[in-house]
Amino acid sequence: MTNKQLLRIKSVNEFHQLRGVSKPAHPLISVVNLEGVEKFPESVSNLVLDLYSVAMRKTFTGSFKYGQQDYDFNEGTMFFMAPGQVFRIEHNSNETAKQSGWQWVLLIHPDFLWNTALAKHIKQYEFFDYSVNEALFLSDKEEMIINGILQNIQQEYHSNIDKFSKQIIISHIEALLNYSDRFYNRQFITREKSSHQIIERLEELLTEHFNRDNSATKGLPTVQYIAQALNISPSYLSSLLKALTGQNTQQHIHNKLIEKAKEKLSTTDMSISEIAYQLGFEHLQSFSKLFKAKTNLSPLEFRQSFD
């Protein structure tokens, strides 16, 4: 389809208007039931919301591009977006005019969070970054918990607004985010095969990097480099590694580096400066400091222990 366009939605009310649903009961927060709502116009292929959004769907026909991943949504699935992020809609000619599979979307305008503790730490929930995480797949029990919280939020903003309303809603939002964090951690563990395949590939990448003759000119591998090679986001990778191994990506890089340094110190006659340079360090002091922090020995002390 030609003449595709980027559509920006700046308010909760604009979203309601776009989807053809009734006016929101609250101007800054809304739980929208999307079952049977008109699908997006085919002229729209990219959508940007100046809102926080959390969405749930059960089934989907066609392709939906979210961050770096394509999903078929064959299971109950949640995804999270922060203001200003883009998602692309792939229209399917076989779809009916009505939206199918969507259950709901929670919309939160950033102004609703103003002057609250959540405004300061909401970015700590890494799953809001579309380049940080994959979609969250829920069990039936987990889905019931999330739906219950959504109902509480909806009931509260439909009630008579008083001085307690905002903080109660904020508390429900925090509960939803904390449960989502827990369920993501569970997903890292239960999707053991795919998670461990990522770890195995990480180890392969680090081994390949430090075994290359040109590793000195390439420098130390960065978290960004590793994540890009694995086709996942840096924060998602670190979250997965922390859940399964207790260490983040940077720590894995350092562990592999120290392992390689020990090998060179104990099996070659290269000077410590040469080893540092070959591993990608620009300065000997940086190498020596990291080595001692990891082993409680300087590189020279480690080498002398083999004499």
Backbone torsions as a table, in degrees:
resi	resn	phi	psi	omega
1	MET	NA	133.1	-179.9
2	THR	-90.4	172.6	176.7
3	ASN	60.3	33.8	174.9
4	LYS	-67.0	150.8	-176.1
5	GLN	-137.8	157.4	173.7
6	LEU	-91.0	125.4	-179.3
7	LEU	-110.0	126.9	179.3
8	ARG	-109.3	128.5	179.2
9	ILE	-113.0	120.0	-171.1
10	LYS	-99.8	-13.3	-176.0
11	SER	-145.5	163.9	176.2
12	VAL	-61.7	-42.1	-179.1
13	ASN	-62.4	-38.4	178.3
14	GLU	-62.9	-38.4	177.7
15	PHE	-63.8	-45.3	178.7
16	HIS	-58.5	-43.6	179.9
17	GLN	-63.8	-43.3	-179.9
18	LEU	-60.5	-41.2	-176.8
19	ARG	-87.6	-3.6	176.3
20	GLY	71.2	33.1	177.6
21	VAL	-108.8	167.3	-174.3
22	SER	-63.9	160.3	-178.2
23	LYS	-57.5	139.4	-178.2
24	PRO	-64.2	145.0	178.4
25	ALA	-73.7	-22.1	178.2
26	HIS	-132.9	137.0	-174.9
27	PRO	-71.7	-17.4	-172.2
28	LEU	-117.2	-6.9	179.5
29	ILE	-149.8	142.6	-178.4
30	SER	-159.4	141.4	168.5
31	VAL	-106.6	113.9	-174.1
32	VAL	-105.3	122.1	173.8
33	ASN	-79.4	117.0	-174.6
34	LEU	-100.6	1.9	-179.7
35	GLU	-63.8	121.4	177.4
36	GLY	80.0	3.5	178.7
37	VAL	-74.2	150.5	178.6
38	GLU	-56.4	137.9	178.7
39	LYS	-72.1	166.4	-179.9
40	PHE	-61.6	143.2	175.3
41	PRO	-57.8	144.1	-177.3
42	GLU	-67.3	-15.0	176.7
43	SER	-72.7	-14.7	-178.4
44	VAL	-99.4	118.9	177.4
45	SER	-116.0	-21.7	179.1
46	ASN	-131.6	133.4	-175.8
47	LEU	-126.0	134.6	175.8
48	VAL	-124.7	129.6	176.0
49	LEU	-112.4	133.3	172.6
50	ASP	-87.7	40.6	-175.1
51	LEU	-139.3	156.6	164.1
52	TYR	-78.5	138.2	177.9
53	SER	-139.2	141.8	173.5
54	VAL	-128.2	125.5	-175.1
55	ALA	-126.4	152.5	178.0
56	MET	-130.6	136.9	171.5
57	ARG	-146.2	158.1	-176.7
58	LYS	-105.5	-46.3	-177.5
59	THR	-134.8	159.2	-179.2
60	PHE	-157.9	136.8	174.4
61	THR	-110.4	126.8	-177.4
62	GLY	110.5	-161.3	-174.8
63	SER	-122.5	141.0	178.9
64	PHE	-131.5	121.0	-177.7
65	LYS	-96.5	120.0	-178.1
66	TYR	-130.1	109.2	-176.4
67	GLY	64.8	-124.1	-178.0
68	GLN	-100.6	6.1	-172.7
69	GLN	-121.2	150.3	170.1
70	ASP	-105.7	137.2	-178.6
71	TYR	-126.6	144.5	176.4
72	ASP	-99.6	-7.6	174.4
73	PHE	54.8	48.3	176.4
74	ASN	-83.6	-8.8	178.1
75	GLU	-122.9	170.5	173.2
76	GLY	-62.7	121.0	-169.0
77	THR	-132.4	136.8	173.9
78	MET	-115.4	146.6	168.2
79	PHE	-142.6	159.5	-167.9
80	PHE	-130.6	138.0	177.4
81	MET	-135.9	139.0	174.6
82	ALA	-93.9	162.7	179.4
83	PRO	-55.4	137.9	175.9
84	GLY	89.9	-3.6	179.5
85	GLN	-84.6	154.2	-174.9
86	VAL	-113.2	135.5	165.2
87	PHE	-127.6	149.6	-174.5
88	ARG	-107.2	135.9	-179.5
89	ILE	-105.0	124.1	175.1
90	GLU	-100.0	110.0	-176.9
91	HIS	-77.0	141.8	178.6
92	ASN	-111.5	125.1	-176.5
93	SER	-65.7	-18.0	-179.6
94	ASN	-87.9	-6.5	-179.9
95	GLU	-70.6	149.6	174.2
96	THR	-77.1	171.7	-179.4
97	ALA	-68.4	-22.6	-178.6
98	LYS	-91.8	145.1	176.7
99	GLN	-68.3	132.1	179.0
100	SER	-121.5	145.6	174.8
101	GLY	92.2	-30.4	178.9
102	TRP	-68.0	137.5	174.3
103	GLN	-99.2	-56.8	-177.9
104	TRP	-159.7	166.5	169.5
105	VAL	-138.7	132.8	175.0
106	LEU	-96.3	125.0	179.1
107	LEU	-113.1	131.6	179.8
108	ILE	-132.3	117.0	175.3
109	HIS	-75.7	137.9	179.9
110	PRO	-53.5	-29.7	179.6
111	ASP	-63.5	-26.3	179.6
112	PHE	-65.4	-29.4	-177.3
113	LEU	-87.6	-6.1	-175.3
114	TRP	-54.4	135.4	176.0
115	ASN	66.1	27.6	175.0
116	THR	-121.6	159.5	177.8
117	ALA	-63.3	-33.0	-178.8
118	LEU	-63.6	-33.4	178.7
119	ALA	-58.9	-32.8	-177.3
120	LYS	-80.7	-31.8	-174.3
121	HIS	-116.1	8.3	-179.5
122	ILE	-63.0	-29.5	-179.9
123	LYS	-72.1	-9.9	175.3
124	GLN	-71.8	-19.0	175.5
125	TYR	-80.8	96.6	-169.6
126	GLU	-63.0	-21.5	-176.8
127	PHE	-69.5	-7.3	175.3
128	PHE	-76.8	-15.7	-178.7
129	ASP	-90.1	114.6	-173.6
130	TYR	-64.7	-16.7	174.8
131	SER	-98.1	6.6	-178.5
132	VAL	-101.5	-34.6	-169.6
133	ASN	-138.1	166.1	174.3
134	GLU	-96.7	170.2	178.9
135	ALA	-64.1	154.6	-180.0
136	LEU	-101.3	122.2	-179.6
137	PHE	-100.9	123.7	-171.6
138	LEU	-103.5	147.0	167.9
139	SER	-77.9	168.4	178.8
140	ASP	-60.4	-40.4	-179.8
141	LYS	-65.5	-43.0	179.2
142	GLU	-64.3	-39.8	179.3
143	GLU	-62.2	-39.1	178.2
144	MET	-63.2	-39.3	179.2
145	ILE	-63.7	-47.6	-179.1
146	ILE	-63.4	-45.1	179.9
147	ASN	-61.9	-35.6	178.1
148	GLY	-63.9	-41.7	178.2
149	ILE	-65.1	-41.3	178.4
150	LEU	-60.7	-39.4	178.6
151	GLN	-64.3	-38.5	178.1
152	ASN	-63.4	-42.3	178.5
153	ILE	-61.8	-47.2	-177.8
154	GLN	-62.5	-43.7	-179.6
155	GLN	-63.5	-38.4	-176.4
156	GLU	-68.8	-44.2	-177.7
157	TYR	-79.1	-11.4	173.1
158	HIS	-85.8	-14.7	179.3
159	SER	-79.2	173.7	176.2
160	ASN	-63.9	123.6	-177.5
161	ILE	-71.6	129.8	175.9
162	ASP	-136.8	-170.7	-174.1
163	LYS	-69.5	-14.4	-179.9
164	PHE	-93.8	-17.4	-169.6
165	SER	-57.1	-50.1	-174.8
166	LYS	-62.2	-45.8	-177.2
167	GLN	-67.0	-35.1	176.8
168	ILE	-64.7	-43.7	178.5
169	ILE	-64.4	-42.9	178.0
170	ILE	-58.1	-41.6	179.1
171	SER	-61.7	-40.5	177.5
172	HIS	-65.7	-39.9	178.6
173	ILE	-62.9	-43.4	178.6
174	GLU	-62.4	-38.9	177.3
175	ALA	-62.4	-43.1	179.2
176	LEU	-61.0	-44.0	-178.7
177	LEU	-68.9	-38.2	179.4
178	ASN	-68.6	-40.4	175.0
179	TYR	-63.5	-39.7	179.1
180	SER	-62.7	-40.3	177.5
181	ASP	-60.8	-44.8	178.5
182	ARG	-61.4	-43.5	-177.2
183	PHE	-68.9	-33.4	174.2
184	TYR	-63.5	-42.5	179.1
185	ASN	-61.6	-39.9	175.6
186	ARG	-62.5	-39.2	-178.1
187	GLN	-64.5	-38.2	177.5
188	PHE	-57.7	-37.8	-175.5
189	ILE	-81.8	-45.7	-175.6
190	THR	-72.4	-29.7	175.2
191	ARG	-90.0	58.5	-169.7
192	GLU	-61.4	-42.4	-175.6
193	LYS	-61.5	-52.4	-178.0
194	SER	-66.1	-37.0	179.8
195	SER	-64.2	-45.0	-178.3
196	HIS	-72.8	-26.5	173.8
197	GLN	-64.7	-36.4	176.7
198	ILE	-64.9	-43.5	179.8
199	ILE	-63.9	-42.4	179.1
200	GLU	-62.2	-42.5	179.5
201	ARG	-66.7	-36.0	176.0
202	LEU	-59.3	-47.7	179.4
203	GLU	-61.3	-39.7	178.3
204	GLU	-62.9	-44.2	-179.8
205	LEU	-61.6	-43.4	-179.1
206	LEU	-67.7	-40.9	177.9
207	THR	-62.8	-44.7	178.8
208	GLU	-60.9	-42.2	-177.7
209	HIS	-62.1	-49.6	-175.3
210	PHE	-77.3	-12.5	176.7
211	ASN	-91.1	-10.8	-179.4
212	ARG	-71.2	146.3	176.8
213	ASP	-69.9	-25.1	-177.1
214	ASN	-98.9	17.8	-178.5
215	SER	-62.7	-28.2	179.6
216	ALA	-63.7	-43.0	-178.9
217	THR	-75.7	-24.8	179.5
218	LYS	-80.5	-20.3	-179.2
219	GLY	80.5	-174.7	-179.8
220	LEU	-72.0	141.5	176.9
221	PRO	-68.0	136.0	179.4
222	THR	-97.0	161.9	175.8
223	VAL	-60.2	-40.7	179.8
224	GLN	-61.4	-42.5	179.7
225	TYR	-62.2	-46.1	-178.8
226	ILE	-64.1	-46.3	-179.1
227	ALA	-61.8	-42.3	179.9
228	GLN	-63.6	-39.9	178.6
229	ALA	-64.8	-30.8	178.9
230	LEU	-88.7	-5.3	178.8
231	ASN	63.9	34.2	172.4
232	ILE	-135.6	168.6	-174.9
233	SER	-80.8	153.9	-179.6
234	PRO	-57.7	-45.1	-176.8
235	SER	-70.4	-37.7	177.5
236	TYR	-62.9	-42.6	179.0
237	LEU	-60.6	-46.7	-179.8
238	SER	-64.7	-38.2	178.4
239	SER	-63.7	-43.9	179.2
240	LEU	-61.8	-46.2	-178.5
241	LEU	-64.2	-41.1	179.4
242	LYS	-63.3	-38.2	-178.9
243	ALA	-67.6	-36.3	-174.3
244	LEU	-95.8	-29.1	-174.0
245	THR	-123.4	-13.6	-177.2
246	GLY	82.8	1.0	-179.5
247	GLN	-128.5	146.0	179.4
248	ASN	-86.8	-178.2	-175.5
249	THR	-63.0	-43.0	-179.6
250	GLN	-59.6	-39.7	179.2
251	GLN	-66.7	-36.6	176.6
252	HIS	-64.6	-41.0	177.7
253	ILE	-61.1	-45.7	-179.5
254	HIS	-64.3	-39.8	179.5
255	ASN	-61.8	-43.8	179.7
256	LYS	-66.3	-39.1	179.8
257	LEU	-63.1	-45.5	180.0
258	ILE	-65.8	-38.4	176.6
259	GLU	-58.6	-44.2	179.8
260	LYS	-69.5	-38.0	178.8
261	ALA	-63.6	-42.7	178.2
262	LYS	-60.2	-41.3	179.6
263	GLU	-60.9	-45.1	-178.1
264	LYS	-70.4	-37.3	-179.3
265	LEU	-67.9	-32.1	-174.8
266	SER	-95.5	-15.4	-174.1
267	THR	-123.0	-2.9	-179.4
268	THR	-128.0	167.1	175.9
269	ASP	-101.1	11.3	178.8
270	MET	-60.8	145.4	175.7
271	SER	-70.0	161.1	179.7
272	ILE	-63.1	-36.3	177.2
273	SER	-63.2	-42.2	179.2
274	GLU	-64.1	-41.1	178.8
275	ILE	-63.7	-45.2	179.7
276	ALA	-59.2	-44.9	-178.8
277	TYR	-65.9	-42.4	-177.7
278	GLN	-65.1	-30.7	178.9
279	LEU	-79.6	-9.2	175.4
280	GLY	111.3	5.1	179.6
281	PHE	-83.0	138.4	175.0
282	GLU	-81.9	-29.3	-175.1
283	HIS	-128.3	133.3	178.7
284	LEU	-58.6	-38.6	-177.2
285	GLN	-59.9	-38.7	-179.6
286	SER	-64.7	-42.4	178.2
287	PHE	-62.9	-47.8	-177.4
288	SER	-63.0	-40.2	-179.6
289	LYS	-64.4	-44.9	179.3
290	LEU	-66.2	-43.1	-178.8
291	PHE	-60.2	-44.4	-179.2
292	LYS	-68.6	-36.3	178.8
293	ALA	-63.1	-32.8	-177.1
294	LYS	-87.8	-27.8	-172.2
295	THR	-120.2	-10.0	-174.4
296	ASN	66.2	14.5	176.6
297	LEU	-132.2	147.7	171.1
298	SER	-75.8	160.9	176.9
299	PRO	-54.7	-39.5	179.6
300	LEU	-66.2	-42.5	178.9
301	GLU	-63.5	-38.3	177.7
302	PHE	-64.0	-44.9	-179.6
303	ARG	-64.0	-41.7	-178.5
304	GLN	-65.8	-24.8	179.4
305	SER	-67.7	-12.3	178.9
306	PHE	-96.4	-5.3	-179.1
307	ASP	-80.2	NA	NA
